[in-house]
Amino acid sequence: MPTASARDIARLLVDIGVLLLRSGAHTERTIRNLKRFASAFGYEPDIFIAFSGLTLTVHGPEQSTTLFGRVAVHGVRLSVVAAVSQLSWRVAEEGLTIADIRKELKEINELPHFPRWITLLMIGCGCGALARIMGAEWPVVSVTVLASSLALFVRMKMTEWRFNTFLVIVSSAAVASIVGGMATHFHMGTTSGLAMAASVLFLIPGVPLINGVVDLINGYMSIGIARSAMGAAIAFSLASGMLVGMQIAGVSL
């Protein structure tokens, strides 16, 4: 027998689904987690997920409840996705109530980010390492680290100021290309072009493209196509930003 009202379960599932989709979970994983939560309370929901949100119906003994949750932002927080998945197993095993789950979700949603300076440094080192792996000299690697760190800082600030996502990508790629182009402009080595190529590594839309392919394979055609299109649009914005940056810097790959 159901242990909570259909409306309460529907509201809980919608909030969880929005959190998962906003954090980078693919469709199959989102549905699987939501059904696991619902099953712990004696329900079997009907779930439809689109790129802009999800619609969910929970059938109760007396009435059915249908709710819609909007996903305004598509980001990547895999720690949140993993924590919610772990919580979905604990609901049945530990007999958690809706209040317990909401308390846990609040803590998950407030998981701390790394300090900004650590993120900037690590992303810079990652892009510099890619340049080094491709054979770049150490002066070129240093420029790559600087270019990617500055570009990421621009991305963070523009995101805080709520600029359009594609404009953020174009601007970040342009900054990375302008700064990375210094390696070519000042003739820092025979592999100076790698500074521009490697400094935009963090802008590559890996998660949207991977999720798009996974959704298409699992038969979720509409959201799979939408996610793939988003990944392609981000890639186009990245290429456009690099082109603008190279034109400003007066260099080429």
Backbone torsions as a table, in degrees:
resi	resn	phi	psi	omega
1	MET	NA	143.7	176.6
2	PRO	-58.3	140.3	-178.5
3	THR	-106.9	6.5	177.4
4	ALA	-155.1	161.6	-177.6
5	SER	-71.3	152.8	-179.1
6	ALA	-61.7	-38.1	-179.5
7	ARG	-65.6	-42.8	179.3
8	ASP	-63.8	-41.4	178.7
9	ILE	-65.8	-41.9	-179.7
10	ALA	-61.7	-43.9	178.9
11	ARG	-63.1	-41.5	179.4
12	LEU	-63.4	-46.7	-178.0
13	LEU	-64.3	-39.1	178.4
14	VAL	-62.9	-44.5	179.0
15	ASP	-62.2	-41.4	178.9
16	ILE	-66.6	-43.3	179.9
17	GLY	-61.9	-43.1	178.1
18	VAL	-62.6	-42.2	178.8
19	LEU	-61.5	-43.0	179.9
20	LEU	-65.7	-47.8	-178.5
21	LEU	-65.6	-36.6	179.4
22	ARG	-68.6	-21.8	-176.1
23	SER	-99.0	0.5	174.4
24	GLY	103.9	16.0	178.0
25	ALA	-77.8	142.4	176.4
26	HIS	-80.0	167.9	-170.2
27	THR	-61.5	-46.6	-177.5
28	GLU	-61.1	-41.4	179.7
29	ARG	-66.5	-39.8	179.3
30	THR	-61.8	-48.5	-179.7
31	ILE	-63.5	-42.3	-179.7
32	ARG	-61.2	-43.1	178.8
33	ASN	-67.2	-42.3	-179.3
34	LEU	-64.3	-41.0	178.9
35	LYS	-66.8	-32.4	178.0
36	ARG	-67.3	-41.7	175.8
37	PHE	-62.2	-47.7	-177.1
38	ALA	-64.1	-40.3	-178.5
39	SER	-61.5	-32.6	179.8
40	ALA	-64.3	-23.0	-179.9
41	PHE	-106.3	6.3	175.4
42	GLY	87.8	25.6	-178.9
43	TYR	-123.8	157.5	174.5
44	GLU	-129.1	99.9	-173.8
45	PRO	-82.0	156.6	168.7
46	ASP	-100.8	125.5	-171.5
47	ILE	-126.5	130.7	171.9
48	PHE	-126.0	126.4	-177.4
49	ILE	-116.9	129.6	174.0
50	ALA	-120.5	175.4	-177.3
51	PHE	-65.6	-33.8	-175.6
52	SER	-90.9	-6.8	179.9
53	GLY	166.4	-170.4	179.2
54	LEU	-135.0	146.1	175.2
55	THR	-113.6	133.4	-172.3
56	LEU	-137.9	133.9	177.3
57	THR	-121.0	129.1	176.4
58	VAL	-115.9	123.7	-177.5
59	HIS	-94.0	115.8	177.4
60	GLY	-96.7	174.4	-179.0
61	PRO	-64.9	-27.9	-177.5
62	GLU	-112.7	-33.1	-179.6
63	GLN	-151.4	162.0	177.5
64	SER	-107.2	148.7	179.5
65	THR	-123.4	126.8	178.0
66	THR	-118.2	128.4	-179.6
67	LEU	-132.6	155.5	177.6
68	PHE	-122.0	136.8	175.7
69	GLY	-121.5	130.0	-177.3
70	ARG	-92.9	134.3	175.5
71	VAL	-104.9	99.6	-174.8
72	ALA	-81.6	-30.5	-175.5
73	VAL	-129.4	135.9	176.0
74	HIS	-111.2	103.9	-179.7
75	GLY	-115.5	-165.3	178.8
76	VAL	-134.6	107.8	173.7
77	ARG	-138.2	80.4	-173.5
78	LEU	-67.3	-23.1	175.7
79	SER	-64.8	-36.6	177.4
80	VAL	-68.1	-44.3	179.3
81	VAL	-59.1	-45.0	-179.8
82	ALA	-65.6	-40.9	-178.7
83	ALA	-66.3	-39.4	178.4
84	VAL	-66.9	-39.4	177.8
85	SER	-62.1	-42.7	177.6
86	GLN	-64.1	-39.2	178.9
87	LEU	-63.9	-36.9	-178.3
88	SER	-62.1	-31.3	176.8
89	TRP	-76.4	-35.0	-176.6
90	ARG	-71.1	-24.2	-177.1
91	VAL	-57.6	-49.8	-179.0
92	ALA	-74.6	-39.2	-176.1
93	GLU	-68.7	-36.5	-174.9
94	GLU	-106.4	-1.9	179.0
95	GLY	63.4	43.2	-178.4
96	LEU	-69.6	143.6	175.9
97	THR	-88.6	172.1	177.7
98	ILE	-60.4	-40.2	178.3
99	ALA	-62.6	-40.7	178.1
100	ASP	-63.1	-42.5	-178.6
101	ILE	-64.9	-43.5	179.8
102	ARG	-63.6	-37.3	176.7
103	LYS	-63.5	-43.3	178.5
104	GLU	-65.0	-41.2	179.8
105	LEU	-63.1	-37.9	177.7
106	LYS	-62.7	-42.1	178.3
107	GLU	-66.3	-38.7	178.9
108	ILE	-65.4	-43.9	-178.7
109	ASN	-65.7	-22.5	-179.1
110	GLU	-101.6	16.0	176.4
111	LEU	-55.0	131.4	-174.1
112	PRO	-70.1	145.3	172.1
113	HIS	-84.8	161.9	172.4
114	PHE	-65.8	150.2	174.4
115	PRO	-55.4	146.3	-174.4
116	ARG	-57.3	-40.7	-175.9
117	TRP	-66.0	-33.4	177.8
118	ILE	-68.9	-42.6	178.5
119	THR	-61.4	-45.3	179.4
120	LEU	-61.4	-43.3	-178.7
121	LEU	-66.6	-45.2	-176.8
122	MET	-68.4	-39.9	176.6
123	ILE	-64.4	-41.7	177.3
124	GLY	-61.0	-44.1	178.9
125	CYS	-65.4	-37.0	178.5
126	GLY	-63.3	-44.9	178.7
127	CYS	-67.4	-39.0	177.2
128	GLY	-63.8	-37.9	178.0
129	ALA	-64.0	-38.9	177.2
130	LEU	-61.8	-44.0	178.3
131	ALA	-60.6	-41.5	-180.0
132	ARG	-65.5	-41.3	178.5
133	ILE	-60.7	-35.2	179.9
134	MET	-80.3	0.4	173.7
135	GLY	103.5	13.6	-177.9
136	ALA	-71.9	145.8	174.3
137	GLU	-71.7	162.0	-175.7
138	TRP	-61.1	-39.2	175.7
139	PRO	-59.5	-37.6	177.9
140	VAL	-68.3	-38.5	176.8
141	VAL	-61.1	-42.1	179.6
142	SER	-61.7	-42.5	177.6
143	VAL	-64.9	-37.8	178.5
144	THR	-61.6	-44.9	178.3
145	VAL	-59.9	-45.9	179.5
146	LEU	-63.9	-45.0	-177.0
147	ALA	-63.6	-46.3	-178.2
148	SER	-68.4	-37.6	179.1
149	SER	-65.4	-43.9	178.7
150	LEU	-65.9	-40.6	179.6
151	ALA	-64.8	-39.5	177.5
152	LEU	-65.8	-38.5	177.3
153	PHE	-61.2	-42.7	176.8
154	VAL	-61.1	-42.8	179.5
155	ARG	-61.6	-44.6	180.0
156	MET	-61.4	-45.8	-177.4
157	LYS	-67.0	-43.0	-179.7
158	MET	-66.8	-34.7	176.3
159	THR	-65.7	-41.6	176.7
160	GLU	-61.0	-35.8	-179.4
161	TRP	-83.5	3.5	174.2
162	ARG	63.6	40.4	171.9
163	PHE	-73.2	160.1	176.2
164	ASN	-57.4	139.2	-176.0
165	THR	-55.8	-44.2	-177.1
166	PHE	-70.7	-34.6	176.0
167	LEU	-65.9	-36.6	177.0
168	VAL	-62.0	-44.2	-179.5
169	ILE	-64.9	-45.1	179.6
170	VAL	-60.0	-46.6	-178.0
171	SER	-65.2	-43.4	-179.5
172	SER	-63.7	-44.0	179.4
173	ALA	-65.1	-36.4	178.5
174	ALA	-64.8	-43.9	178.4
175	VAL	-62.6	-44.9	179.3
176	ALA	-60.2	-40.4	-178.4
177	SER	-71.8	-37.8	179.5
178	ILE	-65.0	-49.2	-179.5
179	VAL	-68.7	-43.4	178.3
180	GLY	-63.4	-29.0	178.9
181	GLY	-66.1	-15.3	177.9
182	MET	-61.9	-30.9	179.2
183	ALA	-62.9	-38.8	176.7
184	THR	-75.8	-41.5	-176.8
185	HIS	-61.7	-38.1	-178.0
186	PHE	-100.6	12.1	174.0
187	HIS	52.2	58.7	-176.7
188	MET	-83.0	-5.1	178.5
189	GLY	165.8	172.1	-178.8
190	THR	-74.7	-14.6	-179.6
191	THR	-110.5	28.5	-174.1
192	SER	-60.9	-27.3	-179.9
193	GLY	-65.3	-20.3	179.9
194	LEU	-67.1	-23.0	179.5
195	ALA	-61.9	-42.5	178.1
196	MET	-70.8	-41.3	-177.0
197	ALA	-66.3	-39.5	-175.1
198	ALA	-86.0	-23.4	-174.5
199	SER	-72.5	-12.5	179.5
200	VAL	-102.2	12.5	-177.8
201	LEU	-54.4	-42.6	-174.5
202	PHE	-69.7	-10.6	-179.7
203	LEU	-92.5	-8.9	-178.5
204	ILE	-64.8	127.7	-174.5
205	PRO	-79.9	65.2	-176.2
206	GLY	-65.6	-47.3	-176.4
207	VAL	-64.3	-48.5	178.1
208	PRO	-58.9	-40.7	-178.8
209	LEU	-69.3	-42.8	178.8
210	ILE	-64.5	-46.4	178.4
211	ASN	-61.7	-37.2	178.3
212	GLY	-62.0	-44.4	179.2
213	VAL	-65.9	-43.6	179.7
214	VAL	-61.0	-43.5	179.5
215	ASP	-64.6	-40.5	178.3
216	LEU	-63.9	-41.6	179.4
217	ILE	-63.1	-37.6	-178.2
218	ASN	-83.6	0.1	174.5
219	GLY	92.7	7.6	177.4
220	TYR	-91.6	78.9	-167.5
221	MET	-66.9	-44.4	-174.2
222	SER	-64.0	-50.3	-179.4
223	ILE	-73.3	-29.6	176.1
224	GLY	-63.3	-44.0	177.8
225	ILE	-65.7	-41.2	-179.4
226	ALA	-63.2	-44.4	179.8
227	ARG	-67.1	-39.0	177.5
228	SER	-64.2	-40.2	177.7
229	ALA	-64.6	-38.9	176.7
230	MET	-63.0	-44.0	177.4
231	GLY	-60.8	-41.7	179.1
232	ALA	-65.9	-38.8	178.9
233	ALA	-65.5	-39.4	177.2
234	ILE	-65.3	-42.0	178.6
235	ALA	-62.5	-40.1	177.2
236	PHE	-64.5	-41.0	177.6
237	SER	-63.6	-38.6	177.5
238	LEU	-61.8	-47.0	179.7
239	ALA	-64.6	-38.7	178.9
240	SER	-64.4	-42.2	178.8
241	GLY	-63.3	-40.7	177.4
242	MET	-63.5	-40.0	178.8
243	LEU	-63.0	-44.9	177.9
244	VAL	-61.2	-45.5	-179.6
245	GLY	-61.9	-42.3	179.6
246	MET	-67.0	-35.3	177.5
247	GLN	-66.1	-40.9	179.2
248	ILE	-67.4	-42.7	-178.2
249	ALA	-77.4	-16.0	180.0
250	GLY	70.7	33.2	-179.5
251	VAL	-130.8	172.1	178.0
252	SER	-144.8	161.2	178.8
253	LEU	-74.2	NA	NA
